[in-house]
Amino acid sequence: MIYMRQALQNAQKAFELNEIPVGCVIVCENKIIAEGFNQRNCKNNVLFHAEIIAINEACSKLNSWRLENCILYVTVEPCAMCAGAILQARIPKIIFGCKNKKAGCAGSVLNILDEKKFNHQVQIISGLLENECQEIMSKFFKNLRQKEFDK
């Protein structure tokens, strides 16, 4: 639970930057080795999702593209791009907080992570600190709608 709490702190950083509040940490041997939060708008780059940032950092720290001994914690179910990166990095397990019913690719829309046609599948655990993860997302989108309404 401590790792998901850190992922939530990273989501809060995204929230404060007016980014969709998704946070991520990657753990190896019971130690956080990489962190990320959404920065797509700040960087004007679609690739700056929390998971991609964290995977990039973890690969650099381990000096390997294979993250076979790592666990990825993320506050929101990964999208297709992030699920693909998780597969490519050979991460064996992810734990996420709340579902992404519009774009989730760990079971909500698709389950890329458990597709048997790929040469790697990922163990998925969902619902860790689900209420807290959903709460920050709801707050963000409520604020966004209010800003649009105020225009």
SULDAHU-V558122 format. One record per pair of residues at least 24 apart in sequence whose C-alpha atoms are under 7 Angstrom apart, sorted by the first residue. I is the first residue (numbers start at 1). J is the second residue. If there is no record, write none. Layout:
i & j
I & J
I & J
This chain:
i & j
3 & 73
4 & 73
7 & 73
7 & 74
7 & 75
8 & 75
8 & 133
10 & 36
10 & 37
11 & 37
14 & 38
14 & 39
15 & 140
20 & 140
21 & 136
21 & 137
22 & 50
22 & 75
22 & 76
23 & 50
23 & 74
23 & 75
24 & 50
24 & 51
24 & 54
24 & 73
24 & 74
24 & 75
25 & 54
25 & 72
25 & 73
25 & 74
26 & 54
26 & 70
26 & 71
26 & 72
26 & 73
27 & 70
27 & 71
27 & 72
28 & 69
28 & 70
28 & 71
33 & 58
34 & 58
51 & 82
52 & 82
65 & 89
66 & 90
67 & 91
68 & 92
75 & 133
76 & 100
76 & 133
77 & 104
77 & 106
78 & 104
78 & 105
78 & 106
79 & 103
79 & 104
79 & 105
80 & 105
83 & 112
83 & 113
87 & 113
87 & 120
90 & 120
91 & 122
92 & 122
92 & 123
93 & 122
93 & 123
93 & 124
94 & 123
94 & 124
94 & 125
95 & 124
95 & 125
95 & 126
96 & 125
96 & 126
96 & 127
96 & 128
97 & 126
97 & 127
97 & 128
97 & 129
97 & 130
97 & 133
98 & 126
98 & 127
98 & 130
98 & 133
98 & 134
